[in-house]
Amino acid sequence: MYMKKFSEWLRKEINNRNWTQAELAERSSVPSATISRIINNTRDPGPEIANKLAKALNYPPALEEANQLLDESPKEYQKQALQLIRFLHDTHVPYNTKKAKSAPN
């Protein structure tokens, strides 16, 4: 389920920017074949590639900090954190960045 949602999210992010997979590959230094596999649900991005994609998509480096904190945590805390992230992911309201940019301050 996670991979399918991630691949859908990544596909939308690429489309929203009018990029090609090749352009994301170039901007992220992730091979085009890897991006294709992620989008086609045949490969999990893993933390390193997820961080590269986040940087290329101009997402804040929160993933790097989260990965570092998780790496330093006991395995049981890592499992709990992942459960919380899944819950937040599954229950959030999709955030439309185009509307947010045009909203008055």
C-alpha positions as CSV (number, residue, x, y, z in Angstrom):
1,M,0.0,0.0,0.0
2,Y,2.8,2.4,0.9
3,M,4.6,2.0,-2.4
4,K,1.5,2.5,-4.4
5,K,0.7,5.7,-2.6
6,F,4.2,6.9,-2.9
7,S,4.3,6.2,-6.6
8,E,1.0,8.0,-7.1
9,W,2.3,11.0,-5.1
10,L,5.6,11.1,-7.1
11,R,3.7,10.9,-10.4
12,K,1.5,13.8,-9.4
13,E,4.6,15.8,-8.2
14,I,6.3,15.3,-11.6
15,N,3.1,16.2,-13.5
16,N,2.4,19.3,-11.3
17,R,5.8,20.6,-12.3
18,N,5.4,19.7,-16.0
19,W,8.6,17.6,-15.7
20,T,9.5,14.3,-17.3
21,Q,10.9,11.4,-15.4
22,A,14.2,12.1,-17.1
23,E,14.2,15.7,-15.8
24,L,13.5,14.5,-12.2
25,A,16.3,11.9,-12.7
26,E,18.7,14.7,-13.7
27,R,17.7,17.0,-10.9
28,S,17.9,14.3,-8.3
29,S,20.9,12.3,-9.5
30,V,18.7,9.2,-9.4
31,P,18.8,7.0,-12.5
32,S,15.8,7.3,-14.8
33,A,15.3,3.5,-14.5
34,T,15.1,3.7,-10.7
35,I,12.5,6.5,-10.9
36,S,10.5,4.4,-13.4
37,R,10.6,1.4,-11.1
38,I,9.4,3.5,-8.2
39,I,6.5,5.0,-10.2
40,N,5.6,1.5,-11.5
41,N,5.6,0.1,-8.0
42,T,8.4,-2.4,-8.6
43,R,10.9,-0.7,-6.3
44,D,10.7,1.0,-2.9
45,P,12.6,4.3,-2.9
46,G,14.4,3.8,0.4
47,P,15.6,6.6,2.6
48,E,18.6,7.7,0.5
49,I,16.7,8.0,-2.8
50,A,13.7,9.5,-1.0
51,N,16.0,12.3,0.3
52,K,17.4,12.9,-3.2
53,L,13.9,13.1,-4.6
54,A,12.8,15.5,-1.8
55,K,15.7,17.8,-2.5
56,A,15.0,17.8,-6.2
57,L,11.4,18.6,-5.6
58,N,12.3,21.4,-3.2
59,Y,10.9,19.8,-0.1
60,P,12.6,20.8,3.1
61,P,15.3,18.5,4.5
62,A,13.0,17.2,7.2
63,L,13.5,13.7,5.8
64,E,17.2,13.9,6.5
65,E,16.6,14.9,10.1
66,A,13.8,12.3,10.5
67,N,16.1,9.6,9.1
68,Q,18.9,10.6,11.4
69,L,16.6,10.6,14.4
70,L,15.2,7.2,13.5
71,D,18.7,5.7,12.9
72,E,19.6,6.8,16.4
73,S,16.4,5.4,18.0
74,P,15.8,1.9,19.3
75,K,14.0,-0.5,16.8
76,E,10.7,-0.4,18.8
77,Y,10.6,3.4,18.5
78,Q,11.3,3.2,14.8
79,K,8.3,0.9,14.4
80,Q,6.1,3.3,16.5
81,A,7.3,6.3,14.4
82,L,6.5,4.5,11.2
83,Q,3.0,3.6,12.5
84,L,2.4,7.3,13.3
85,I,3.7,8.5,9.9
86,R,1.4,6.0,8.2
87,F,-1.6,7.2,10.3
88,L,-0.8,10.8,9.5
89,H,-0.4,10.0,5.8
90,D,-3.6,8.0,5.6
91,T,-5.7,10.6,7.4
92,H,-4.3,13.9,6.1
93,V,-6.2,16.3,3.8
94,P,-4.2,16.6,0.5
95,Y,-2.4,19.9,0.4
96,N,-2.7,21.9,-2.8
97,T,0.5,23.9,-3.2
98,K,-0.9,26.0,-6.1
99,K,-3.8,27.3,-3.9
100,A,-1.5,27.9,-1.0
101,K,0.8,30.1,-3.0
102,S,-2.0,32.3,-4.2
103,A,-3.7,32.6,-0.8
104,P,-3.5,36.0,0.8
105,N,-1.3,36.4,3.9
